[in-house]
Amino acid sequence: MLARNWRGGGGELDLVVQQGLKLRIVEVKARAADDPVGLESVGPEKQRKLIGAARAWMREFEPQFDEVCFMVVLVEPGGMTFVDDAFDVE
């Protein structure tokens, strides 16, 4: 893990993890059993904030990587769901 709860660039990064040359920006969302909202909770505004924060983090720390992806982890009472490449950067 390279960072946890890092703030900057107008947003917060829950986790920044590097696996080989792939940099993962991880957004963690906890859900109650009766909460139907999942990946939709990371809508366009949240994505914009995550992208801004990720760019600021990369400028500050200059990690070596070939690829960056945004991952969303949905934490539910029954377990976790991992969504790799949850959205694209435009």
C-alpha positions as CSV (number, residue, x, y, z in Angstrom):
1,M,0.0,0.0,0.0
2,L,1.4,3.4,-1.0
3,A,-1.2,5.6,0.6
4,R,-4.3,5.5,2.8
5,N,-6.9,8.3,3.2
6,W,-4.7,10.7,1.3
7,R,-6.2,14.2,0.7
8,G,-5.3,16.6,-2.1
9,G,-6.4,17.8,-5.5
10,G,-9.9,18.4,-4.3
11,G,-10.6,14.9,-3.1
12,E,-9.6,12.0,-1.0
13,L,-8.1,8.6,-2.0
14,D,-9.1,5.8,0.3
15,L,-6.2,3.6,-0.9
16,V,-3.4,3.7,-3.4
17,V,-1.9,0.4,-4.2
18,Q,0.8,-0.7,-6.7
19,Q,0.9,-4.2,-8.1
20,G,3.8,-4.6,-10.4
21,L,3.6,-1.7,-12.8
22,K,-0.1,-1.3,-12.3
23,L,-1.3,1.5,-10.0
24,R,-4.7,1.1,-8.4
25,I,-6.7,3.9,-7.0
26,V,-9.2,2.2,-4.7
27,E,-12.5,3.7,-3.5
28,V,-14.0,1.7,-0.6
29,K,-17.8,1.9,-0.1
30,A,-19.5,0.3,2.9
31,R,-23.1,-0.8,2.4
32,A,-25.8,-1.9,4.7
33,A,-27.7,-5.1,3.9
34,D,-30.8,-3.2,2.8
35,D,-28.9,-0.6,0.7
36,P,-29.6,-1.2,-3.0
37,V,-27.0,1.3,-4.1
38,G,-23.7,-0.1,-5.2
39,L,-21.4,1.1,-7.9
40,E,-23.8,3.9,-8.7
41,S,-22.6,5.6,-5.5
42,V,-19.4,6.5,-7.5
43,G,-21.1,8.8,-10.0
44,P,-19.6,11.5,-12.2
45,E,-19.0,14.0,-9.4
46,K,-17.2,11.5,-7.2
47,Q,-15.2,10.2,-10.2
48,R,-14.1,13.8,-11.0
49,K,-12.9,14.2,-7.4
50,L,-11.1,10.9,-7.4
51,I,-9.4,11.7,-10.7
52,G,-8.3,15.1,-9.4
53,A,-6.9,13.6,-6.2
54,A,-5.2,10.8,-8.1
55,R,-3.5,13.3,-10.4
56,A,-2.3,15.4,-7.4
57,W,-1.0,12.3,-5.7
58,M,0.9,11.2,-8.8
59,R,2.4,14.7,-9.2
60,E,3.6,14.7,-5.6
61,F,5.0,11.1,-5.4
62,E,5.9,10.4,-9.1
63,P,5.4,6.6,-8.9
64,Q,6.7,4.4,-11.7
65,F,3.8,2.6,-13.4
66,D,2.6,1.5,-16.9
67,E,-1.1,1.7,-16.1
68,V,-3.5,3.3,-13.7
69,C,-7.0,2.0,-12.9
70,F,-9.7,3.0,-10.5
71,M,-11.1,0.2,-8.4
72,V,-14.2,0.2,-6.3
73,V,-14.6,-2.2,-3.3
74,L,-18.2,-2.6,-2.1
75,V,-18.1,-3.9,1.5
76,E,-21.3,-5.6,2.5
77,P,-22.4,-7.7,5.4
78,G,-22.0,-10.9,3.3
79,G,-18.6,-10.0,2.0
80,M,-16.8,-7.8,-0.5
81,T,-17.2,-7.1,-4.2
82,F,-14.2,-5.9,-6.1
83,V,-14.8,-3.9,-9.3
84,D,-11.5,-3.4,-11.2
85,D,-11.4,-0.7,-13.9
86,A,-14.7,0.7,-12.4
87,F,-14.6,3.8,-14.7
88,D,-12.5,5.4,-17.4
89,V,-10.7,8.7,-17.2
90,E,-11.7,11.0,-20.0
